[in-house]
Amino acid sequence: MKPTDSDEQLINSFRQTGETELLDQLVARNISMVRSVVYQMVLDDSLADDLTQEAFLKAIAGLSSFNGQSQFSTWMYRVALNTAHSYLRRQNRSPVEHHHKLPEPKPSKTQIGPEQSALQAELEEEVEMALGSLSPKLRAAIVLTSLQKLDVKRAAKIEGCSTATMYWRVHEARKQLKTRLERYLNS
Amino acid sequence: MTGEFEHEPLDDLLQQWAEAKSSSQEGLSQLRQRIAIERDRLDTDGIVVSPIQGNSGFWRAVSLIAIGTSLLLLIALGLSWFSQPRNDKELIANAPQFVLPTISNLELANKRILVSELQRIFDRHFAWIVETNGEVHLGVDQDHVQLNDAVPIVVRLAVVCRKTSQTQWKHVWSADVVSRSEQLVELSLASEGDTRLLIWAYALPDGMIAVEGEMRLPGEEAVRPTFSELKKSGDSSKVFTTTLGDTEYQVFQTVELLDGRVI
C-alpha cells in the first residue's frame, strides 16, 4: 500500500489481501472527519466517541456494500450521519438536551486572560446550544455545509434528499442560528 | 461556507466553535485503538453487535399496555368514525377528481380529546398516534417526553390509484398521524401487507409546518412514495405521484396544528 493510494484503492487492496492493517489505515485517514461530524450532531464528547466507533464498525461490517460509485468519504459521511440520526431518534433527543454547564476549558493555542477565556467558553456554549436547538435534519444540513464545507449537492446526496430540499434546510438552519446568536453576531 | 451561500460572521463563529471542539490527536489515537480492538470482535460474517442502550423489560410492559389501550381506543375511534359527517373513503371512491383530504373541526376536536386521554394514561411517555383503516397505533417513549412550546401536528395521508385508462380513483390506504413537533414516527404494519410509514413533522417559528416522509404501500412494494413539504396549517396538496405499469398512484397530504397543547 502506498501512502498516495486513495481510500478506494485501499479498500480494493483489502478485498484482495484481507490485511486488517489496511482497515486501520482507512480508519486513521477518516477518523477526524467522522468524529467531528458525529460530535457536531450529538454535541457530547463521550457519546461522539461511542458513535464514531459504532459508525466505523458498521462501515467495516458493511464494506461489501460499498460499490465505489461514490467516494468512500461520501459513503462514510452517510454512515456517520445515519448513526447519529439513529441515536437521536432512539433517544428522542431533538432538540439535544443540554446540561447548561460551561464546557471544560481546553488549552488555548494562544495565551489569553481569564476574562477572555470565560467569554470564549460562554460563546462556545451559546453556539452549542444554538446548534442543539436545531432539528436533526437542519443540524445535519449546517454541519455538512457550514462546518464540513461540502457543497449543497454533495450534502444532499449524503442526506438522501433533493438539492432543493438541502438548500431549504441550510437556509432555514442559518436563519434560526442567526436569530439565536444575534447578540454575538452583532458585537 | 461553500460559496453557494454568502460568507457571513455566522460562518466564522461556527468555525471557531468547531476548532475549539475538535478532538485532540491523543484522543483520536485512543479512539483508533478502541476501534481496532472492537473490529477484531467482528465475526467472519462481519456482523457487529454493539447496542448503545436498551431496556426490553420496559418495552414489553409498555407494549402490553399499548395493546390493551389500543383495543379501547378502537371502540372509541369506531364511534367517532361513524359520527363523521362525511366518509373520505366514499368520497375518494366516487370522485372522478380526487377530493383533498381536509380535516374537519369535528375530527380535530375528537383527536384533541383522544390525545389528551392518551397523555393522561401514559403520562409523558406518549409520543404519537397513527389511525389507519380503523386501527389505532401508539408510539411511546422510553424516556419522559420533553415538553416544549410546539403544539402537536396532525398529518393526514391518503393514497389513491387508478388504471391509466380509467377516470375513477380507488382508495389504497390512508392514515392520520398525530405527533408532537420533531417526533419521528415509524410504523410497520405486518397485518396490512407490510405497510410501512416513516414521517417527521415539525412546526417552524413562522407558523409553517415541515413534513418529510417515506411510505411502503400495502401490496405495492414497488411504489415507495417519499415527500418533503413545507405547508401552512390547513393546507392540502398532492405530494407524490408515480405511474407503475398501467396504474397511476397519487399521495395527498393535509397538515393541521392541533391547538390546545395536549402533548
Interface residues (C-beta under 8 A of the other chain):
Chain A: T20 L23 D24 V27 A28 I31 S32 R35 S36 Y39 Q40 D45 A48 D49 D50 L51 T52 Q53 E54 F56 L57 K58 I60 A61 G62 L63 S64 Y87 R89 R90 Q91 N92 S94 P95 E97 K106 Q120 L123 E124 V127 E128 S135 K137 I142 T145 S146 L147 K149 L150 D151 V152 C161 S162 T165 Y167 W168 V170 H171 E172 R174 Q176 L177 K178 T179 L181 Y184 L185
Chain B: M1 T2 G3 E4 F5 E8 P9 L10 D11 L13 L14 Q15 Q16 W17 A18 A20 K21 S22 S23 G27 L28 L31 R32 R34 I35 A36 E38 R39 D40 L42 G46 I47 V48 S50 I52 Q53 A127 D141 D143 V145 Q146 E182 Q183 L184 E186 W200 Y202 L204 P205 E212 S228 L230
